[in-house]
Amino acid sequence: MKPGARARSGRQRTLPERARVAVLISGSGTNMAALLYASRADGCPYEVVLVAANDPEAKGLKLAEAEGVAIFALSHKGMARADHDKAMDAAIRASGAEYVALAGYMRILTPEFVSSWEGRMLNIHPSLLPKYPGLHTHERALEAGDSHGGCTVHLVTAELDDGPMLGQTPVAILPGDTADSLAARVLIAEHQLYSRCLSALVTRENSADWLLEQVRERALALPEVEERPSHGSPGWRVGGKYFAHFNDQHHGTPHIALLVKTSGADEMDGLIESNPDAYFRPAYYGASGWVGVILNRPGVDWQGIGEWLERSWRSAAPRRLTNLMAAADQF
């Protein structure tokens, strides 16, 4: 551990089958506390396994430790930004966290750190984005004469306060409001919104609706694809032939899956044997060499899903389309 680093383990609550979340703070950690206390409710789909700070004196650390949550603190002073991010990342991964929630973490993160948690790191910002990214949001809303301030939860990207939105709550601006009075009411809204958005994020990998939208977006991005139901389930065709089907726990299986074509039974059997957590033999379709790619599992490689769709599309598409795709691939 680097000089100045501090790590202690509290009375860790281990609840199975809940998403593990690390929360990063820089100060009092009121949003961290809101996430933590929400996690103690029956049925909450996440647990806070680590609270980490770039200031060893951050008040939120004492609260987290008192509540039995592991903490980690490492001052960023005198450290290169990349080195500090690497140390924070190492502590997060050592905790077993699957998601990262920024809760008043006053550090601009390196692109490398952000990309390593793509789709699994979220932030709460005290404005109705895209309005007023950065600091002094309440002052800017008042100066603009806005009717509402508010807060936004979004996924973190390399661009400051610019990731895909997960939720917003407007907060009315009252006559005579100051930046402080508006901030106090927005903070109440933040405490309500953040836990709801985090819960929705960690459960979406088991949501058939969300998984279907991910598949649909990638399938319809391919040339001349139409969506048409097959046996009551979404399917995608090119040139009048199906190349993909969406399977939502059909025929008694626990899987939400994408069905795509392989080169035949040997390849399908090899995929299932080598990685049974990712592939299965679908009823009826398996006899024709279709494989089920399981979607309701942690860590789905969505780039890989796109590649499976394109490969299956090529097997069904007319030659004129595959020739055009091949020509495009050369550029």
BELFENGI-V891858 format. One line per field, one symbol per residue. ss: DSSP state (a for helix, b for strand, c for the rest). phi: phi as a letter, one per 30 degrees, with the letter a starting at -180 (. if undefined). psi: psi as a letter, one per 40 degrees, with the letter a starting at -180 (. if undefined). A space follows every 10 residues. Layout:
ss->???
phi->???
psi->???
//
This chain:
ss->cccccbbbcc ccccccccbb bbbbbcccca aaaaaaaaac cccccbbbbb bbbcccccaa aaaaaacccc bbbccccccc aaaaaaaaaa aaaaccccbb bbcccccccc aaaaaacccc bbbbbccccc ccccccaaaa aaaccccbbb bbbbbccccc ccccbbbbbb bbccccccaa aaaaaaaaaa aaaaaaaaaa aaaaaacaaa aaaaaaaaaa ccccbbbccb ccbcbbbbcc bbbbbbbbca aacccbbbbb bcccaaaaaa aaaaccccbb ccccaaaacb bbbbcccccc caaaaaaaaa aaaaaaccaa aaaaaaaaac c
phi->.deidbbbcc dddccdicdc bcccbbbdid dedddddddd deiddbbdca cbbcbdcedd dddddddicd bbbbdddicd eddddddddd dddddidcbb cdbidcbddd edddddceib bbbcbdaded dhdichdded ddddiddbcl bbcbddbddd hbdedclbbd bdcceieced ddedddddde dddddddddd ddcddccddd dddddeeddd dddhcbcbdb hicdbbbbhi cdbabccchd hiddccbccb dcdldddedd ddddbddcba cddidedcid cccdcdbdid dddddddddd ddeddcdedd dddddddddd c
psi->iiheihhiha ghhhhifihh hhhhiebdfd ddddddddee iheheiiheh hiieheehdd ddddddefhi ihhhheheii dddddddddd ddddeeieih hhgfhfhhii dddddefhee hiihhfigie hfiaifdddd dddefidiaa ihhiihidhh feihieiihi hhhiheiidd dddddddddd dddddddddd deedeehddd ddddddddde eihfhihhih feiiihihfe hheiihhgfi feiehhihhi haeadddddd ddddgeedii hiiddddeei ihhhdgiifh gddddddddd ddddeeiidd ddddddddee .
//
